[in-house]
Amino acid sequence: MTRQATFTPPPGARAYLLPTARGEFAVVDSSPAAEAEAETEAEVRGVVLMLPGFTGSKEDFRLLHEPLAERGYRVVAVDGRGQHESDGPLDDESAYAQRELARDVLAQAEALGVPVHLVGHSLGGQIARAAVLLDHSPFLSLTLMSSGPAQISVSQQQRVKLLRDALAVLSMEEVWEAIQAMGPPEEVGGPARGPGDPEQLRRRWLGHSPAQLLAAGRQLCTEPDRVAELAAVPLPFHVLSGAHDDTWPVAILDDMAVRLNAHRTVVAGAEHSPGADQPLPTAQALADFWDGTHTA
């Protein structure tokens, strides 16, 4: 990359810029080959494209790379436009319209050269849904991880409003300092807990475009219910969440899964970030679902 990396990639993975028809995107890419040093050729059962959530990054999936590689899956986790280590305009919110981000995802899938299993966490799930609704042909399946049918809960909308109000008048550094002074970030509308130490999380925060955060926050608070549209798409669906979620209550996710005729996984002991809270059962549930799509 052209900038100093904030995080060290997990074992067996590499970080680089993925060139696409819509620009370069920072990714962390792991392959089953790295998990099979003694093998002359590792079986690749599929390629997975993972999209992070609001204020998150590709590193949110770091604990999933190794167990998924052991199951035969290549995992490519990506920073979306204006997220962390992917470039994007600092003050043009139109660049982050959901349709534009969906087109980015289609370009990322095309750049990988094979049909992919698509996974979107939280905001990333709604962007993934928009991409599938534009063109489902690059995808083998869609997993919505802790990502609901429409706008986020009222309590989370209030937290996002706090953040958007602060971003309107303060610099990114000033917002970060204010968040730290006010209390746990997830309680005051700021970035949720994530991988790494406080300095790494600060550097990740400063890597985000303010315009991306403003646009994404607005999208989360106004997203319409598009489940009926998605249900008409001929893909296997998976709705995965923790056992507790303040952003979209679990009962709402249960109902969405029924409406989608989707495979449903509830990860015990996990909340809004099952891949971080309970990575091994989350990886097992993901791989089991993908394995099932190969034989369906």
MARKERO-496661 format. One record per atom (N, C-alpha, C): residue in three letters; x, y, z. Coordinates in steps of 0.05 Angstrom, whole numbers, plus 32768, in hexadecimal, padded with zeros to 4 digits. Each point is the difference from the previous one (the first is absolute). Example, Ala and Ser with C-alpha at 12.3 -4.5 7.8 and 13.67 -1.06 7.14 Angstrom:
REM residues 2
ala81087F8E809C/ala7FEE80188000/ala801280188000/ser7FF980157FF2/ser801080188001/ser7FF18016800E/
This chain:
REM residues 296
met80117FE88000/met7FEF80188000/met801180198000/thr7FF580167FF9/thr800F80197FFF/thr8002800D801B/arg7FF07FF78014/arg8002800B801B/arg80087FE98013/gln800A80088017/gln80087FED8014/gln7FE77FF1800A/ala80027FE58000/ala7FEA7FF08009/ala7FFA8004801E/thr7FE780028007/thr7FF88003801C/thr80017FE5800F/phe7FF87FEB7FF2/phe7FFE7FE5800D/phe80127FED7FF1/thr800A7FEC800E/thr800E7FEA7FF3/thr7FEC7FEB7FF7/pro80017FF77FE7/pro7FED7FEC7FF7/pro80027FE78011/pro7FEA7FF18002/pro80017FE7800F/pro80127FEC7FF2/pro80097FEB800E/pro80117FEC7FF4/pro7FF47FF47FE6/gly80117FFE7FEC/gly7FF77FF57FE6/gly7FF280137FEE/ala7FFE801A8008/ala7FF280147FF0/ala801380167FF8/arg7FF8800E7FEB/arg801080177FF7/arg7FEE80177FFB/ala800B80188004/ala7FF180197FFB/ala800B800D7FE7/tyr7FEE80097FEF/tyr8009800E7FE7/tyr7FE880107FF6/leu8005800F7FEA/leu7FEC800F7FF3/leu7FF57FF07FE8/leu7FE67FFB8000/leu7FF47FF17FEB/leu7FF880137FE9/pro800B7FFE7FE8/pro7FF880117FEA/pro7FE67FF77FF4/thr7FEE80137FFC/thr7FE67FFA7FF4/thr7FFA80167FEB/ala7FEA7FFC7FF2/ala7FF780147FEC/ala7FF78019800D/arg7FFC8000801A/arg7FF78018800F/arg8015800A8014/gly80197FF97FFB/gly801580098012/gly800B7FE98011/glu801380078011/glu800D7FED8011/glu7FF37FFF801C/phe7FFF7FE8800B/phe7FF47FFC801A/phe80137FF08011/ala800380088019/ala80127FF28013/ala7FF27FE68009/val800F7FEA7FFE/val7FF57FE68008/val80147FF18011/val7FF57FED800F/val80107FEB800D/val7FF67FE67FF4/asp80137FF17FF5/asp7FFA7FE87FEF/asp800E7FE8800B/ser7FF17FEC8008/ser800C7FE78009/ser7FF67FE87FEF/ser80117FEC7FFE/ser7FFB7FEA7FEE/ser80047FE6800E/pro7FF17FEB7FF9/pro80057FE5800C/pro801C7FF77FFB/ala800D80097FEA/ala801C7FF77FFA/ala801280078017/ala7FFB8016800E/ala801280088016/ala7FFC7FEE8018/glu7FE97FF28001/glu7FFA7FEE8017/glu80097FE47FFA/ala800B7FFB7FE9/ala80077FE47FF8/ala801C7FFF7FF5/glu801380088011/glu801C80017FF7/glu800A7FE57FF7/ala7FF67FEA800C/ala800A7FE67FF9/ala7FF37FF57FE6/glu7FEB800E7FF7/glu7FF27FF67FE9/glu800B800D7FE6/thr80007FF07FEB/thr800A800B7FE7/thr7FEB80137FF4/glu7FE77FFA8005/glu7FEB80127FF6/glu7FE87FFF8013/ala7FF88017800A/ala7FEA80018013/ala7FE680037FF1/glu7FEC7FF38009/glu7FE580027FF4/glu7FF4801B8008/val7FF7800F7FEC/val7FF280198006/val7FE27FFA7FFA/arg7FF080008015/arg7FE47FFA7FFD/arg7FF080187FF7/gly800B80188004/gly7FF280187FF8/gly800F80198008/val7FF780167FF5/val800C801A8006/val7FEA8011800D/val8007800E8016/val7FEE800F8010/val8008801D7FFF/leu7FED80127FFC/leu8004801D8001/leu7FF1800B8018/met800E800D8013/met7FF480098019/met8001801E8002/leu7FE8800C8006/leu7FFD801D8002/leu7FFB8008801D/pro80108013800B/pro7FFD8008801C/pro7FE980148004/gly7FFB80058019/gly7FEA80128008/gly8009801C8005/phe7FED8010800A/phe8004801D8006/phe801680038014/thr801380127FF9/thr80188007800F/thr80137FE88002/gly7FFA7FEA7FF3/gly80117FE88001/gly80147FFF7FE9/ser800C7FE97FFD/ser80147FFC7FEB/ser80047FE27FFB/lys80107FFA7FEC/lys80057FE47FF9/lys800C7FF18017/glu800D800D8013/glu800C7FF28017/glu7FEB7FF48013/asp7FE780097FFD/asp7FEB7FF58012/asp7FFC7FE27FFB/phe800A7FF67FE9/phe7FFD7FE47FF9/phe801A7FF08005/arg8013800C800D/arg801B7FF48001/arg80007FE4800E/leu7FEE7FFC8013/leu7FFF7FE6800F/leu7FF27FEA7FF0/leu7FF580077FE9/leu7FF27FED7FF0/leu80127FF47FEA/his8016800D7FFA/his80107FF87FE9/his800B7FE38004/glu800D7FFB8017/glu800C7FE68003/glu7FEC7FE98001/pro7FEB80028010/pro7FED7FE98000/pro7FF27FFC7FE5/leu7FFB80157FF1/leu7FF47FFD7FE6/leu80147FF47FEB/ala801980088003/ala80147FF57FEE/ala80037FE28005/glu7FFE7FF8801A/glu80017FE38006/glu7FE97FF17FF4/arg7FE9800D7FFB/arg7FE97FF37FF4/arg800280027FE1/gly8015800C7FF6/gly800480017FE3/gly7FF780197FF2/tyr7FFB8016800F/tyr7FF680187FF4/tyr801580178000/arg8002800C7FE9/arg801080187FFD/arg7FEE80188009/val800B80108012/val7FF18016800B/val800D801B7FF8/val7FF080117FF4/val8009801B7FF8/val7FEF8014800F/ala800B800C8014/ala7FF280158010/ala8008801B7FF5/val7FED80127FFC/val800680197FF2/val7FF880188010/asp801080157FFE/asp7FF7801B8009/asp7FF1800D7FE9/gly7FE780088005/gly7FF1800E7FEB/gly800B801B7FFB/arg7FF5800D7FEC/arg8009801B7FF9/arg7FFE80128018/gly8017800E8006/gly800180128017/gly80027FF4801B/gln80027FE58001/gln80047FF28019/gln801D7FFA8005/his800A80078017/his801B7FF98009/his801680047FEB/glu80087FEB7FF2/glu801680027FEE/glu7FF880017FE2/ser7FE780037FFA/ser7FF780057FE5/ser7FF9801D7FFC/asp800B800C7FEB/asp7FFC801C7FFB/asp7FE380077FFA/gly7FF980198005/gly7FE6800A7FF9/gly7FFF801E8006/pro7FEE800F7FF3/pro7FFE801D8005/pro7FFA8006801D/leu800C80168009/leu7FFD8007801C/leu7FE680108006/asp7FF6800E7FEB/asp7FEA80128005/asp7FE97FFE7FEB/asp80007FEB7FF1/asp7FEB7FFC7FEB/asp7FEF7FE88008/glu7FEA8004800D/glu7FEF7FEA8009/glu7FF47FF17FE9/ser7FFC800D7FE9/ser7FF47FF37FE9/ser80107FE77FF7/ala801A80018004/ala80117FEA7FF9/ala7FFA7FE6800F/tyr7FF180048017/tyr7FFA7FE98012/tyr7FE37FF97FFF/ala7FF280087FEB/ala7FE47FF77FFD/ala80007FE27FFE/gln7FEC7FF3800B/gln80007FE38002/gln80037FF37FE4/arg7FF4800B7FEC/arg80037FF57FE5/arg801D80007FF7/glu800E80168006/glu801D80017FF9/glu80107FEB800E/leu7FFA7FFC801A/leu800F7FEC800F/leu7FF97FE47FF6/ala7FE77FFC7FF8/ala7FF87FE67FF5/ala80107FFA7FE6/arg800380157FF0/arg80107FFC7FE7/arg801D7FFA8007/asp800A800B8015/asp801C7FF98009/asp80017FE38006/val7FEC7FF5800E/val80017FE38007/val7FFF7FEF7FE7/leu7FF080077FED/leu7FFF7FF17FE7/leu801C80017FF2/ala800D80178001/ala801B80027FF4/ala80147FEF8010/gln7FFE7FFF801A/gln80127FF08010/gln7FFC7FE27FF9/ala7FE77FF87FFE/ala7FFA7FE47FF9/ala800C7FF97FE5/glu7FFC80137FED/glu800A7FFB7FE5/glu801F7FFD8000/ala800D80118011/ala801D7FFF8001/ala800B7FE6800B/leu7FF07FF28011/leu80097FE7800B/leu7FFD7FE97FEB/gly7FF180047FEB/gly80017FEF7FE9/gly7FEF7FE68002/val7FF37FFC8016/val7FEE7FE88003/val7FE88009800F/pro7FEA7FF17FFD/pro7FE880058011/pro80087FFD801E/val7FF580118011/val80088001801C/val7FE87FFD8013/his80067FF68017/his7FED80018016/his8002801C800D/leu7FEB800F8001/leu8000801B800A/leu7FF68001801D/val8010800E8011/val7FF98003801D/val8001801E8006/gly7FEA800A800C/gly8000801C8009/gly7FF98002801D/his8011800D800F/his7FFA8004801D/his7FF3801B8004/ser7FE98001800D/ser7FF280198008/ser7FFC80117FE7/leu800B80198000/leu7FFD80117FE8/leu80097FF17FE7/gly80167FF08002/gly80097FF17FEA/gly7FEC7FED7FF4/gly7FEE7FF68012/gly7FEA7FEF7FF6/gly7FED800F7FEE/gln7FFA80188007/gln7FED80107FF0/gln800D80087FE6/ile801A80058000/ile800E80057FE7/ile80017FE77FEF/ala80057FE9800D/ala80017FE77FF1/ala7FE47FFA7FF4/arg7FEB8005800E/arg7FE57FFD7FF6/arg7FFC80117FE7/ala800980198001/ala7FFC80127FEA/ala80107FF67FE7/ala80187FF58005/ala800F7FF57FEA/ala7FF27FE87FF3/val7FF67FEE8010/val7FF17FE97FF6/val7FE880087FF1/leu7FF280158009/leu7FE880097FF2/leu8007800D7FE5/leu8018800B7FFE/leu8009800B7FE6/leu80077FEA7FEC/asp800F7FEB800A/asp80097FEB7FEF/asp80087FE88012/his7FF17FEB8000/his80067FEA8012/his80147FEC7FF3/ser800680037FE6/ser800F7FEC7FF2/ser801C7FFB800A/pro800E8014800C/pro801B7FFA800A/pro80007FF0801B/phe7FE97FFA800B/phe7FFF7FF6801B/phe7FF57FE38001/leu800B7FF08012/leu7FF67FE58005/leu7FEC7FFF8017/ser800380138012/ser7FEE80018017/ser8003801C800D/leu7FEE80068012/leu800180198010/leu7FFB7FFA801D/thr801380088011/thr7FFD7FFE801D/thr7FFD801C800B/leu7FEB8005800E/leu7FFB8019800F/leu80077FFB801D/met8016800C8009/met800A7FFB801B/met7FF980188011/ser7FEE7FFC8013/ser7FF780158012/ser7FF880197FF0/ser7FF07FFB7FEB/ser7FF880157FEE/ser7FE27FFC7FFB/gly7FF080158006/gly7FE37FFD8000/gly7FF280097FE7/pro7FE67FFF8000/pro7FF080057FE8/pro7FFD801D7FF8/ala800380128013/ala7FFB801D7FFB/ala801280108013/gln7FF580178008/gln801180128011/gln80067FF4801B/ile8016800A800C/ile80087FF6801A/ile7FED80088016/ser80037FF58018/ser7FEE80058016/ser8001801E8008/val7FEB8009800E/val7FFF801C8008/val801780078012/ser80087FEF8012/ser801680068012/ser801A80037FF0/gln80047FF07FEC/gln801880027FF0/gln7FFF80197FED/gln7FE880077FF7/gln7FFD80187FF0/gln800980188011/gln7FF98000801A/gln800780178011/gln801F80018003/arg800D7FEA8002/arg801D7FFF8002/arg800D800A7FE6/val7FF57FF77FE9/val800B80097FE7/val7FFC801E7FFC/lys7FEA800A8009/lys7FFB801D7FFF/lys801580108010/leu80077FF68017/leu8015800C8010/leu801A80027FF0/leu80077FEA7FF3/leu801880007FF0/leu7FFF80137FE9/arg7FE97FFF7FF1/arg7FFE80127FE9/arg8000801D8008/asp7FF480078017/asp8000801B8009/asp801D80098007/ala800F7FEE800C/ala801C80068007/ala801180047FE7/leu7FFC7FEE7FEC/leu801080027FE8/leu7FFA80197FF0/ala7FE9800C8004/ala7FF980187FF1/ala800F8018800A/val800B7FFF8018/val800D8018800C/val801D7FFB8009/leu80087FE78002/leu801B7FF9800A/leu80107FF07FEC/ser801A80018003/ser80127FEF7FEF/ser7FFE7FE3800A/met800A7FEE7FEF/met80007FE48008/met80107FFC801A/glu8016800D8002/glu80107FFE8019/glu7FF1800A8018/glu7FF380177FFC/glu7FF0800B8016/glu7FE97FEE8008/val7FF37FF47FEC/val7FEA7FEE8006/val800A7FE88010/trp80177FF57FF7/trp800B7FE9800F/trp80068007801D/glu800C80178004/glu80068009801C/glu7FE780038010/ala7FEB800C7FF4/ala7FE78004800E/ala7FF37FE58007/ile80017FED7FEE/ile7FF57FE58005/ile800E7FF38018/gln801B80028000/gln800F7FF48016/gln7FF9800D801B/ala7FFB801B8000/ala7FFA800E8018/ala7FE47FFA800A/met7FEE7FFA7FEE/met7FE47FFD8007/met7FFA7FE4800C/gly80107FEC7FF8/gly7FFA7FE5800A/gly80057FEC7FEA/pro7FF77FE78006/pro80037FEB7FEC/pro7FF580087FE5/pro800F7FFE7FEA/pro7FF7800A7FE6/pro7FE57FF67FF7/glu7FFB7FE68005/glu7FE67FF57FF7/glu7FE8800C800F/glu8006800E8017/glu7FEA800C800F/glu7FFB801D7FF7/val8011800C7FF1/val7FFD801C7FF8/val800080047FE2/gly7FFA7FEB7FF2/gly7FFD80037FE3/gly80197FFE7FF0/gly80167FF9800D/gly801A7FFF7FF2/gly80067FE47FF7/pro80197FFB7FF8/pro80077FE67FF6/pro7FFE7FEA8015/ala7FF37FEA7FF9/ala7FFE7FEA8012/ala801B7FF48005/arg80017FEF8015/arg801A7FF38006/arg80087FF07FE8/gly801A7FFD7FFD/gly800B7FF27FE9/gly801A7FF38006/pro800E7FF67FEC/pro801A7FF38005/pro801680158006/gly80147FF7800E/gly801780118004/gly7FFF8011801A/asp8016800E8005/asp800380108017/asp7FF5801C7FFB/pro7FFE80118014/pro7FF4801B7FFC/pro800C80107FEA/glu801B7FFF7FFD/glu800D800F7FEB/glu7FF97FF67FE5/gln7FFE7FE67FFD/gln7FF87FF57FE6/gln7FE380087FF9/leu7FEF7FFF8014/leu7FE480087FFB/leu7FFE801D7FFA/arg80118011800C/arg8000801C7FFA/arg800980047FE3/arg80157FF37FF8/arg800A80027FE5/arg7FEB7FF77FEB/arg7FF27FEA8007/arg7FEB7FF77FEE/arg7FEA80157FFE/trp7FF8800B8016/trp7FEB80158000/trp800980177FEE/leu801980098003/leu800A80177FF0/leu80027FF97FE3/gly80017FE77FF9/gly80017FF87FE4/gly7FE680027FF2/his7FEA8002800F/his7FE580027FF3/his7FFC801C7FF5/ser7FF180017FEA/ser7FF8801A7FF5/ser7FE8800B8010/pro800080198009/pro7FE9800B800D/pro7FE77FFE7FEF/ala800380057FE6/ala7FE87FFE7FEF/ala7FF57FE47FFF/gln80117FEC8000/gln7FF67FE48001/gln7FF17FFB8019/leu800A80098017/leu7FF27FFC8019/leu7FE5800E8001/leu7FFF80197FF6/leu7FE7800F7FFF/leu7FEC7FF37FEE/ala80087FF77FE9/ala7FEE7FF47FED/ala7FF67FE5800B/ala80137FF0800B/ala7FF87FE6800A/ala7FED80028018/gly800580148011/gly7FEE80048017/gly7FE480077FF7/arg7FFE80107FEB/arg7FE680087FF5/arg7FF27FE77FF4/gln800F7FF07FF2/gln7FF57FE87FF4/gln7FF57FED8015/leu800F7FFC8015/leu7FF77FEE8015/leu7FE68009800D/cys7FFC801A8001/cys7FE9800B800E/cys7FE780027FEE/thr80047FFC7FE6/thr7FEA80047FED/thr7FFB7FE87FED/glu80107FEB8003/glu7FFE7FE97FED/glu7FE47FF47FFF/pro7FF57FFD7FE9/pro7FE57FF47FFD/pro80027FE28002/asp7FE97FF38004/asp7FFF7FE38001/asp7FFF7FF67FE3/arg80147FF17FF8/arg80027FF57FE4/arg80017FE28001/val7FF67FF48015/val80017FE38003/val7FF07FF27FEA/ala7FE9800A7FF9/ala7FF07FF37FEB/ala800E80007FE5/glu800E80167FFA/glu801080017FE7/glu80167FEB8001/leu800E7FFE8017/leu80167FED8002/leu7FF67FE47FFF/ala7FE97FFA800B/ala7FF67FE58000/ala7FFA7FF67FE4/ala7FFC80127FED/ala7FFB7FF77FE5/ala801A7FF97FF1/val80178005800C/val80197FFA7FF2/val80077FE38004/pro80087FF27FEB/pro80067FE38002/pro801B7FFA800C/leu800480068019/leu80197FFA800E/leu7FFA7FF2801B/pro80127FF0800A/pro7FFD7FF6801C/pro800780178013/phe7FF080038015/phe800380168014/phe80067FF4801B/his800F800E8010/his80087FF9801B/his7FFD80188011/val7FF17FFF8015/val7FFE80158014/val800E7FF78019/leu8016800D8007/leu80107FF88017/leu800280178013/ser7FFD7FFB801A/ser800380158014/ser80097FF4801A/gly800680128013/gly80047FF7801C/gly7FE57FFB800D/ala80017FF88019/ala7FE87FFA800F/ala7FF3801A800B/his800F80167FFF/his7FF6801A8009/his800A80157FED/asp7FEF80137FF9/asp800880157FEE/asp7FEF80198005/asp800D80168006/asp7FF180198004/asp7FFB800F7FE6/thr800F7FF97FEB/thr7FFD800F7FE7/thr7FE87FF87FF1/trp7FFC7FE67FFD/trp7FE77FF47FF6/trp7FF97FE98013/pro7FEB8002800F/pro7FF97FEB8013/pro7FFE7FE57FF2/val80087FEB800F/val80027FE57FF5/val7FE57FF87FF4/ala7FEA8007800D/ala7FE57FF97FF6/ala7FFC800B7FE4/ile800A80187FFA/ile7FFD800B7FE5/ile80107FF17FEC/leu80187FF78009/leu80117FF07FEE/leu7FF37FE47FFB/asp7FF47FF58015/asp7FF27FE77FFC/asp7FEA80027FEB/asp7FF180168002/asp7FEA80047FED/asp800A80047FE4/met8016800F7FFD/met800C80057FE6/met80097FE57FF3/ala800B7FEE8011/ala80097FE67FF5/ala7FE87FF07FF6/val7FEA8002800E/val7FE87FF27FF6/val7FF6800B7FE6/arg8000801B7FFE/arg7FF7800D7FE7/arg80137FF97FE9/leu80197FFC8005/leu80137FF97FEB/leu80027FE27FFB/asn7FF37FF08010/asn80037FE37FFF/asn801E7FFA8003/ala800D800D8013/ala801D7FFF8003/ala80087FEC8015/his80187FF57FFD/his800D7FF18016/his800480148017/arg7FFB7FF78019/arg800380128017/arg80137FF58014/thr801380118009/thr80137FF98015/thr7FFF80158015/val7FFD7FF88019/val800380118018/val80187FF6800F/val801580108003/val80197FF8800D/val7FFE8006801D/ala80007FEB8011/ala7FFE8004801D/ala8019800F800A/gly7FFB80128013/gly8016800E800C/gly800A80187FF0/ala7FF380067FEA/ala800880167FEE/ala7FEB80168000/glu800980187FFA/glu7FEE80167FFD/glu8001800B7FE3/his8004801A7FFC/his7FFE800B7FE5/his80187FF87FEE/ser80167FF6800C/ser80177FF97FEF/ser80077FE38006/pro7FF17FED7FF6/pro80057FE48006/pro801B7FF67FF6/gly800B800C7FEA/gly801A7FF87FF7/gly801680078012/ala7FFC80148011/ala801480078015/ala7FF97FF4801A/asp7FE67FFE8007/asp7FF87FF5801A/asp80047FE28002/gln7FF97FF27FEB/gln80017FE38000/gln80097FF77FE4/pro801A80047FFA/pro80097FFB7FE4/pro7FFE7FE37FF7/leu80067FED8012/leu80007FE47FF6/leu7FE47FF67FFA/pro7FEC80038011/pro7FE57FF87FF8/pro7FF580107FE8/thr800880197FFE/thr7FF780107FEA/thr800C7FF57FE6/ala801A7FFB8000/ala800D7FF57FE8/ala7FF47FE57FF9/gln7FFB7FEF8014/gln7FF47FE67FFA/gln7FE480037FF3/ala7FF08013800B/ala7FE580047FF4/ala8002800A7FE3/leu801380127FFB/leu8003800A7FE5/leu80097FEA7FED/ala80147FF18008/ala800A7FEB7FEE/ala7FEC7FEA7FFC/asp7FF17FF88015/asp7FEB7FEC7FFD/asp7FEB80097FEB/phe7FF9801A8002/phe7FEC800A7FED/phe800B7FFF7FE3/trp801980097FFC/trp800B80007FE6/trp80037FE47FF5/asp80097FEE8012/asp80027FE47FF7/asp7FE57FF57FF6/gly7FEB8008800E/gly7FE57FF77FF8/gly7FF8800B7FE5/thr800980187FF9/thr7FF8800B7FE6/thr800E7FF17FE9/his80167FF38006/his800E7FF17FEB/his7FF17FE77FF9/thr7FF07FF58013/thr7FF27FE77FFB/thr7FE380047FFB/ala7FF680198003/ala7FE380057FFD/ala7FF77FFB7FE3/
